[in-house]
Every structure is written in C-alpha cells, then in structure tokens.
Amino acid sequence: MLGVLVTLAVLSLGVLLLLRCLAAWGAGGRLVSLVSLAQGEARSGEEGVPGWQVFLWSFGFRVLLVGTGMLAAVLLSQGELSPEGAFRQLLRWDGNHYKNLVELGYAGYVENGQHLFLVFFPGYVWAVRLLRLLIPDTQVAGMLLSCLCASGGSCYVYKLARDCGGPAVARDALFYLSLFPFSFFSSLMMTEGLFLLASAGACYYARRRRWILYGVFGAAAALTRMTGLLVILPAAVELLAGERPLAPAAGRSKHCWRRVFRRLPPVLLPAAGTVFYLLLNAWVDGDPFAFVKHQEHWYQGFLWVSQVVEYMVDYFAGNALLSVGWAVWFPGLVLFLGGILLLYWGVLRGALPPSLLAYGFFFFTATYCLSWLLSAGRYLSCCFPLFLLLGRLTENRPGFRSALLAGEGISLGLYYCAFLTGAQVMWACRWPS
C-alpha cells in the first residue's frame, strides 16, 4: 500500500510539473490553463547583497564549521589530540577514498585486484590534483577546494533565489542551505562543494541563456556526479520557454523549431563531462561502462522510488532502538516526506520558474531511486531548488521561519557530532534481505 501511494505521489507531481512546463512553452488547453493560474511573483529588479559579500559570508561560515569540528574532535577524544590530529579526524568515509584517488590515481588505487573506485566521478579528484600544485597536503587542498566551491555555489543559489523572490527570500534560502543538517559535508573532502558550484552555476546561466558558460558549468557537474547530467533538463525547459514553440502562432512557423534545434548542441554540452568519465573507465578498466559492474560491490543500482521508501521504512522499524536507525534511515524518510510536500507546494503555487522546478523534481526523484540509499541527506544538501522553495514558503511566516532555522541548526550540530564520533551517518552494513 505504501509503495502505491509513493508511486502515485511522484507520478502525479510529475504530471503537474509537465503541465506547468507546457504552459511555459506556449501550449493551451483547459488542463494547462488550470495549473498555470497560480504564479509566484518574480522580483528580479532588486539587487540585494553584492556577490562578494555572499561569498565571504559563506566561506567564513564553512571555515567556522571546520574549526568547530576540530574543537569537537578534541573534546570528544579520549586522550591528548593535537591540532593536526583533530584536523585529520575530519577525514572519514568517502573522504579517505577521494584522498587515495588524488594520490594514487584511478589506475593505482586497487582493492582485491579491482578498480572498485571508478564509481567515484573524477571531477573533484582532478580539481584537487590541480590545487595540490600549490598546496602539497592532499586533505588541506581538498577541504579548501570544497569550502571555496561551496561558497561560490552559494553565490549562484543567492542569485537564483533573488531573481525568483527578492533579497529577503535569497537571504533565507542561503540560511536554509547553510544550516541544513548535512551541509557540513560541503566543507570536507567530499564532492558536495564542487557539485553545488557546478550545478547551481549551470542552472543560473541556463536561466540567463548564456549557453557557453552553462555548458562549461554543466560539463563540470556531469564530471563530478552522475546526477550532474540532469542540468540538461532546466536548460531544455528554458530553451523551449524562450521560443514558445507550442504557442498557436509559433507552432505554424518552421523558423521557431529551426531555432530550437540550432540551439540544442550547446544545451547538450554537459554530456561532454559524461563522455570524459566513460573514457576514463575505458582507459583504466578497458570498458567504458566498467563503473556499472563496480557499483555492485557498493550495492548500488537503480530501484524505483516506492521500493526504496519501503525498504527504508522496514530498516528504520527494524533498527529503531539502534543508532543506525536514527542516523541513516530516519533522516532519509523525513527528508523524503518534507521534500515531496515542498515540491508539490512549489509546483502548484508556481513558486519557482518551471526550469528550476523540473531540476529539483528530477534531482530529488533520482536521489530516491538508489538501490542502497545511505546518504540521502548528503545528496540532498546540493538540491538547491528545495532551499529556494523554503525561502518562498516562509517569506511571510516569521514564526515558521524561526522554528525551521532553529531546528536546522540543532540538527546540524547533532549530525556533525555524530559524524565526528564515527556514527553511521552515511554508512551501514548490508542487512540480509
């Protein structure tokens, strides 16, 4: 029963989103007109805070997270811990794999005679290698890169939110993004910071229809994560919204569709990042799709969202008295329920442009289609349309805004401390089926 409800919720949300996109592309009809009645107000004329101030604030916040983490590591240690030792405590889980990939390379980092770590996309690894030309310490270079990129990504998130709702909404969206309970990953040796910069930048330039810059950022996103390829969706929505080929007058013009097809190549530029990743697989393992086989080692693959939610419920119920239940499965379930409700509100209200709604919907759905979803919070920390929607939702609800920010801040402290103590925040053993 639960699986049926989840499937219906996701599919109906997808239909509503499609109708809103059709309206933006010029289509008519009774159903399209109904869903396009509610439109959020855009206030793109208001400038707000300069970008350099947003960057400095975001960078300072992430440096503070790093410093707080080091202090917490000292306080939580059982004995004497030097500043360097406290800093090394911030390197955990996938961070160790990225460090080894930077130092050993994809061909040199082998386990059980296999290149199992080809499943980690190379964008972040190669970027850290470049920074190591200036900073020899791998962890320092990796965390500095993450903080810088996350701060740059925050600037694009701020600009997108400002264009959709004004400076106050942009400020709140930035707060929600920064205080998200799993935002600390963007300060560590992980891909979150770089992916936020690349994906938010690609969506921003797609909105501006500056296709070359969009392609560069989009290719970087696709080279950093598999879901990076999804930035093609908002670009395609923006392309069609600009031409409105489904409008009655435009539909009769061949020139309209010619312009659409002529601009398709730059829209598809992010696929270049995926091509480079496939070439890396072929060079290291002799098979461009070797990563698919290696994903089996990590119990990863595609599984429809309803099945994922069902097993998350089962695992939480079976581990409600254990830390893994509250560290892994509980936040994943809460984020799914909150995310799907927020997306419904955003689509029905028209709180964001259709392109950003489409990106948020498909990113969110793709996250919950992983066959062994252990890091839902970590992945969703980069789903910036959700934070834009929160900014719009709480725009005229100061009490709700204060409570939500306080809840985020408390949860961020709890899960950050859990991460530092080795709790299963993004890892769990494979339980028998």
RAFENMO-V742695 format. One line per field, one symbol per residue. burial: # if it has 9 or more other C-alpha atoms within 8 Angstrom, else .. A space follows every 50 residues. Layout:
burial->???
This chain:
burial->..#..##..#..##.##.##########...##.##......##.##... ...###.##.###.##..######...........##.###...###### ##.###..##....#####.#########.##..#..##.########## ################################################## #######.###.#############################.#####..# #....##.##..#..#########.##########..#####.###...# #.########.##.##..##..###########.##..##.######### ##.##################.####################.##..... #...#..######.######..#####......
